[in-house]
Amino acid sequence: MVQPGATLNYYADGLPQAPPEVRDHFKEGQRLQDAHQHDKAIAEFQAALATADTDSRRGALHLYIGISQLVSGRPVQAERSFAEALSLFRTTSNGGRQAASPGEEGQCG
């Protein structure tokens, strides 16, 4: 089973340093994810997503949402979230880095 924090810490993409309206929801989502309260975590990540200011941050939030969806037994929704994250990462000007999906830890370009 995927451990929520295992792969994703690399993909925070500035979320811990984001403006408070993004950062606070992100950090609360992480706390809830670590406590296995995935529905509440998803709600916090979605609140952060609503005000995220870059595609890179939006992509990272979609990854966090996808992990909670996957861990809570919603693989179809998770797949959509991961696809959205990948799409957003491909549009960023971050040197072409692509997001690793769960289980592909450390496989970044």
N, C-alpha and C positions, 0 to 999 in steps of 0.2 A: 504494500500500500504506500502511496506517496505521502511523505511527510511534508506538510505545507511549507515550512521554512527552509527545507533542505536545498532546493534548487533555486528558489525565488529570491533569496537575498541578493543575488547578483543582478536581478532585474528590477530592483527598486527604482532605478533611473531617476534619482533625485527626489523621490517622493518624501524621504525623511527631511529634506531641506525645502520642500515646496511651501508655498504660502499656507497659512494656517487653515484656510477653508478646505484645502486638499489634504495637507499633512495630518490634521487632527482626525479626520475620518479614516485615513489610511492606517494610522497607528492604532486606532480603536479596532479597525477591521483585523489587523494582525493579532491583536490581543484576543479577540473573539475567535479567530481561526485557531490560534494556539490552544484555546479552551474548548475546541471542537464544537463551537456554536456557529456552524457554517451559514445558516440562513441569516443570522444577524450580521455575520462578517460580510456576506454578500451585500447586504443593505448598506453597510458602511462603505465598502469599496465602490458601490454604485453612487453613493452620495459624493465621494471624492471624484469619481469619474465625471460627474455633472459639472465640476468646476476646474478640472485638470486643464492646464494651459499648453501642453505640448503633446504631440502624437506619441512620443517616447513614454511619457507618463501615462497617457491613456492606454498604451499597449501593455505597460507593466500592470496596470489595474485590471485589465482584462485577463492577464495571466493569473492574478490572485483570485479573481472571481471564478475562473475556470478550475483552479485547484479546489476551491471549496465546493464547487458543483460536482467535480469528479469524486472527491472524497465522500460526499453525501449521497452518492448513488445516482447522479444525473449526467451520465456520460454524453448524451446527445447535446445537452446544453453546454457542457464543458467543451466539447469539440467546437461548437460555434464560437465560444469565448476565445479559445486558443487560435482559431482561424482569424478572428478579428485582431487579436494581438499580433499575430504574424504579419497581417496586412499593414497594420500601423507601423510596426518595426521596419518593414520594407520601405516605407515612405519617409522615414527619418534620415537625416544626413549624419548618421553615426558610424560611418565607415563601412556600411553594408552588413553590420552585425545582424544575425538572425537569431531569433529566440529559440532556445531548446525547449522541447515539450517535456512533460514529466517522463522521467526515465532516461533522458538524454543529457543528464547532468554534465556540465563542463563542455558540451559540444557547441561552442560558439565560434563564428567566423572571425 
